[in-house]
Amino acid sequence: MTYANVGWLGAAPGRRDDLVAFLTRPSDDLADAGCLLYEVGVNDEHPDRVFVAELWTSAEAHRASLQLPSVQASISEARPLLSGEFGGDRFTVVGSPLRR
């Protein structure tokens, strides 16, 4: 079943646009690991947050992706851009009116 991770990352003060640029860099590794969708967005009501919606082939694929050397390196590289605040939810997708 498809797995969704929808949430937000707190950006360090004044670093939201840098975080957006970082998170939207192309990554073949994510697609190869089973990421079906990775969308990044902002909301001016929350100027120090970056929102991310991810769809994965499975929860296992998402977990495994976190162990990839390239993903580990990206996490380390992104740390200076983050405030340490995070939020969101994860869930198993059970259906959609857009798919048959």
Residue, then its C-alpha position, 0 to 999 in steps of 0.5 A: m500500500t502507498y505510504a504518505n508522509v505529510g508535514w513541515l520542517g522549521a527553517a532557521p530564521g531567514r533560511r526558509d528560501d535556502l531550505v526550499a532550494f535545498l529540498t527541491r534539488p533533483s534526486d534520482d536516489l529518491a525515485d529509485a528508492g520508491c518515492l512516488l511524489y515529493e512536493v515542497g511548499v510554503n505558506d506566508e502565514h508560517p514564514d519559518r516553515v517549509f511543508v513537504a508532502e511525500l508518497w512512497t511505494s510503502a512505509e518500508a521503502h521510506r524507512a530504507s531510503l533514510q539509510l541511503p548514504s546520499v540521504q544521510a549526507s543530505i540530512s547532515e547538509a540540511r541541519p544548519l538550515l533547520s530550526g529543530e521544529f517539525g510536525g506532521d503525520r504519516f499514514t497508509v493511503v487507502g484510496s483516491p477518487l482519482r485512481r481506479 
